[in-house]
Amino acid sequence: MTVVASYVYTNGKRGRPLPIDEPCPALTGDEFAWIGLHEPTADELKTLAKTYSLHELAVEDALNAHQIPKVEAYGDQLFVVAKTAHLDGDKIKYGETAIFVGQRHIITVRHGSMRSHSEVRSQLEASPKLLSQGPDYVLHGIIDFIVDGYLPTVQTIEDRVLEMEQKMLANFLEREQIRRLFRLRRQLILFGRILGPMTEVAGKLVNLDLPCLDKHAKPYFRDVLDHCRRVESMVGGLREVITSVFEASNLLEQQRQGVITRQLASWAAILAVPTAVAGIYGMNFENMPELKTEYGYYVVLAAIVLVCGVLYHRFKKVGWL
């Protein structure tokens, strides 16, 4: 059975269980129904659609679970789609939660999410005064719960990127580390495509006059909007950090190659001295000067050592060696 929880709440307190195939109860006053489903079948959704007069287009979206975050009003009911996110290795995986909100009911349809709504249900049930305000406050609790789940995902990626940044400063990045940075950057780009619509959803819940939303609930949704913007800012900053790691790694590699090039050039210049002298005296001419000088061999060696020593000192002084 895909029904996770289904209860009638009275004055903010959990009441009797509510089977989804039961006719719509006559809820009045401070009563409302909260039904939570996880990957329901088409028949189960059709049953709920008939019982609570859910719009067929919204039911189709909730069943397919391939929607971007959005807010839509169908008559006196509200339909909200939110995206969940969790980290699996270096990959961000997404789930989807569709929420039907009426004056006396709220129905959540969860697909692919690793986080159950049992936690948020327990939190709200621990605050009967807030829960007694109705389904719109439950809607806030669910969306806030989903958005708060973004922060650990981004922080974990941030820790991994900063760890690689430290390795880059101590040693040069290996090919696999560079590939990993590219993968993380791609995941953040895709995550940004989810954060944008989620921020728009929170903004609409704050600024638009929508059915089933009490004006006193607006400040709560404004808090959700602030959380979305905060995560967006963190993702944007993290993408810049990854870019800076690439650039710094490239600059350090160029610097290392420059140092090696200067060292090779310095030693080539030093070795050119004995090579040139040896090349000259290796020519087979009969009449060459100094061939019969008694101490010519030692003088030439001393001159080679002196010139090479001077060159070494100069290169060392300018930092080439």
C-alpha positions in Angstrom: 0.0 0.0 0.0 1.4 3.4 -0.9 -0.5 5.4 1.7 2.1 6.4 4.3 -0.3 8.3 6.6 -3.8 9.5 6.4 -5.5 11.2 9.3 -8.1 13.7 10.2 -6.8 16.6 12.4 -9.0 18.4 14.8 -7.7 21.6 16.6 -4.2 20.7 15.5 -4.3 17.2 17.0 -4.3 13.9 15.2 -7.6 12.2 15.1 -8.9 9.1 13.5 -7.3 7.4 10.5 -8.9 8.2 7.1 -9.0 5.5 4.4 -8.5 6.9 1.0 -11.5 4.9 -0.4 -13.8 6.4 2.2 -16.2 9.1 0.9 -15.2 12.6 1.6 -15.9 13.3 5.3 -17.9 16.3 6.3 -15.0 18.4 7.8 -15.9 21.6 9.5 -14.5 24.2 11.8 -10.9 23.3 12.8 -10.8 19.9 11.0 -8.8 19.0 8.0 -7.5 15.8 6.3 -3.8 15.2 5.7 -3.0 12.3 3.4 0.5 11.3 2.5 1.2 9.0 -0.5 4.5 7.5 -1.8 4.5 6.6 -5.5 0.8 5.8 -5.6 -0.9 3.8 -8.4 -3.1 5.5 -11.0 -6.2 3.9 -9.4 -5.3 5.3 -5.9 -4.9 8.8 -7.4 -8.2 8.5 -9.3 -9.9 7.5 -6.1 -8.6 10.6 -4.3 -9.4 12.8 -7.3 -13.0 11.7 -7.2 -13.3 12.0 -3.4 -11.6 15.5 -3.1 -12.5 16.9 -6.6 -8.9 17.1 -7.7 -8.3 18.6 -11.2 -7.5 16.0 -13.8 -4.5 17.9 -15.1 -3.0 18.2 -11.7 -3.6 14.5 -11.1 -1.8 13.6 -14.3 1.2 15.8 -13.3 1.3 14.1 -9.9 1.2 10.7 -11.4 3.9 11.3 -14.1 6.4 13.0 -11.8 8.3 14.7 -14.5 7.5 18.3 -13.7 9.5 21.4 -12.9 8.6 23.1 -9.6 5.5 25.2 -10.1 2.3 26.6 -8.5 -1.1 26.4 -10.1 -4.6 27.3 -9.0 -7.5 25.1 -10.0 -10.7 26.8 -8.9 -10.6 26.9 -5.1 -7.7 24.4 -4.8 -4.0 24.9 -5.1 -1.5 22.5 -6.8 2.2 22.8 -5.9 5.1 20.7 -7.3 8.4 20.8 -5.4 11.7 19.0 -6.2 13.7 17.2 -3.6 17.5 16.6 -3.9 20.0 14.3 -2.2 23.6 13.5 -2.8 24.6 10.0 -4.0 28.3 9.9 -4.3 29.2 12.9 -6.4 25.8 13.0 -8.2 22.7 14.9 -7.1 19.6 12.8 -7.4 16.2 14.3 -7.5 12.7 13.4 -6.3 9.4 15.1 -6.7 6.6 16.0 -4.3 3.2 17.0 -5.6 0.9 18.8 -3.1 -2.9 19.3 -3.4 -4.2 21.9 -1.1 -7.9 22.5 -0.4 -9.8 24.3 2.3 -10.2 21.2 4.4 -7.5 18.8 3.0 -3.9 18.5 1.9 -2.6 15.6 -0.1 1.1 14.9 -0.8 2.3 12.6 -3.5 6.0 11.7 -3.1 8.2 10.2 -5.9 11.8 9.2 -5.6 12.6 11.2 -2.5 14.9 9.6 0.1 13.4 11.7 2.9 10.1 10.7 4.3 7.6 13.3 5.4 7.2 11.5 8.8 9.8 13.9 10.3 7.9 17.1 9.3 4.6 15.5 10.3 6.0 14.8 13.8 7.4 18.3 14.0 4.0 19.9 13.1 2.1 17.5 15.4 4.4 18.7 18.2 3.0 22.2 17.6 -0.8 21.8 17.7 -1.4 25.6 17.8 0.4 26.0 14.5 -1.1 22.9 13.0 -4.6 24.0 13.9 -4.2 26.9 11.5 -5.0 24.6 8.6 -3.5 23.0 5.4 -1.6 26.1 4.3 0.6 25.9 7.3 1.2 22.2 6.6 2.1 23.3 3.0 4.7 25.6 4.4 6.1 22.9 6.7 6.5 20.5 3.8 8.1 23.0 1.4 10.4 24.3 4.1 11.4 20.7 4.9 12.3 20.1 1.2 14.3 23.3 0.8 16.2 22.7 4.1 17.3 19.4 2.5 19.2 21.3 -0.1 21.6 22.9 2.3 23.4 19.6 3.4 23.8 18.6 -0.2 25.5 21.9 -1.2 27.6 21.9 2.0 28.9 18.4 1.3 29.9 19.4 -2.3 31.5 22.5 -0.9 33.6 20.5 1.5 34.8 18.2 -1.3 35.7 21.1 -3.5 37.6 22.9 -0.7 39.5 19.7 0.0 40.6 19.4 -3.6 41.5 23.1 -3.5 43.9 22.4 -0.6 45.4 19.4 -2.5 45.9 21.6 -5.5 47.9 24.1 -3.5 50.1 21.4 -2.1 50.4 19.2 -5.2 49.2 19.4 -8.8 45.7 18.0 -9.5 45.7 14.6 -11.2 43.6 13.8 -14.2 40.9 12.0 -12.1 40.6 15.0 -9.7 40.1 17.4 -12.6 37.4 15.1 -14.0 35.8 15.0 -10.6 35.7 18.8 -10.5 34.1 18.9 -13.9 31.4 16.4 -12.7 30.7 18.5 -9.6 30.5 21.6 -11.6 28.0 20.0 -14.0 25.9 18.8 -11.0 25.8 22.3 -9.6 24.7 23.7 -13.0 21.8 21.1 -13.1 20.9 21.9 -9.5 20.7 25.6 -10.4 18.0 24.7 -13.0 16.0 23.3 -10.1 16.7 26.1 -7.6 15.5 28.8 -10.0 11.9 27.4 -10.3 11.8 26.6 -6.6 12.6 30.2 -5.8 9.8 31.3 -8.1 7.4 28.9 -6.3 8.3 30.4 -3.0 8.0 33.9 -4.4 4.5 33.2 -5.8 3.4 31.8 -2.5 4.5 35.0 -0.9 3.4 37.6 -3.4 0.3 36.2 -5.2 -3.2 36.0 -3.9 -3.8 32.3 -4.1 -6.7 30.1 -2.9 -6.3 28.2 0.4 -3.5 30.5 1.6 -4.2 32.7 4.6 -2.5 36.1 4.6 -1.1 35.3 8.0 0.9 32.4 6.4 2.8 34.7 4.1 5.6 35.5 6.5 6.3 31.7 6.8 6.6 31.4 3.0 8.9 34.4 3.0 11.3 32.5 5.2 11.3 29.7 2.7 12.0 32.2 -0.1 15.0 33.5 1.9 16.3 29.9 2.3 16.0 29.3 -1.5 17.9 32.5 -2.2 20.6 31.5 0.3 21.1 28.1 -1.4 21.2 29.8 -4.8 23.9 32.1 -3.6 25.9 29.2 -2.2 25.6 27.3 -5.5 26.7 30.4 -7.5 29.7 31.0 -5.2 30.6 27.3 -5.3 30.7 27.3 -9.1 33.0 30.3 -8.9 35.3 28.4 -6.5 35.5 25.5 -8.9 36.3 27.8 -11.7 39.0 29.5 -9.6 40.5 26.1 -8.7 40.8 25.3 -12.4 42.4 28.6 -13.2 44.8 28.4 -10.2 45.8 24.8 -11.2 46.4 26.0 -14.7 48.5 28.9 -13.6 50.5 26.7 -11.2 51.1 24.2 -14.0 52.3 27.0 -16.3 54.6 28.3 -13.6 56.0 24.9 -13.0 56.7 24.5 -16.8 58.3 27.9 -16.8 60.6 27.0 -14.0 61.6 23.8 -15.7 62.2 25.6 -19.0 64.4 28.2 -17.3 66.4 25.5 -15.5 66.9 23.6 -18.7 68.0 26.8 -20.5 70.4 27.6 -17.7 72.1 24.2 -17.8 72.2 24.2 -21.6 74.0 27.6 -21.5 76.5 26.3 -18.9 77.1 23.1 -20.8 77.5 25.0 -24.0 80.9 26.3 -22.8 82.8 23.0 -22.5 81.0 21.7 -25.6 82.2 24.7 -27.6 85.7 24.4 -26.3 85.8 20.7 -26.9 84.4 21.2 -30.4 87.1 23.7 -31.3 90.0 21.6 -30.0 88.5 18.5 -31.5 89.1 19.8 -35.0 91.9 17.9 -36.8 94.1 20.7 -38.1 97.8 20.3 -38.2 98.7 23.9 -37.4 96.5 24.8 -34.4 97.6 27.4 -31.7 98.4 26.2 -28.2 98.6 22.6 -29.2 102.2 22.3 -27.9 101.7 24.6 -24.9 103.0 22.8 -21.8 100.2 23.7 -19.5 97.5 24.5 -22.1 95.3 21.6 -21.1 95.1 22.8 -17.5 94.6 26.4 -18.5 91.7 25.4 -20.8 90.1 23.3 -18.0 90.5 26.1 -15.6 88.9 28.6 -18.0 86.0 26.2 -18.6 85.4 25.8 -14.9 85.7 29.6 -14.3 83.2 30.5 -17.1 80.8 27.8 -16.0 81.1 28.9 -12.4 80.3 32.5 -13.4 77.3 31.4 -15.4 76.0 29.3 -12.6 76.4 32.1 -10.1 74.5 34.5 -12.4 71.7 32.1 -13.1 71.4 31.3 -9.4 71.2 35.0 -8.6 68.4 35.7 -11.0 66.5 32.6 -9.8 66.8 30.4 -12.8 68.6 27.7 -10.8 
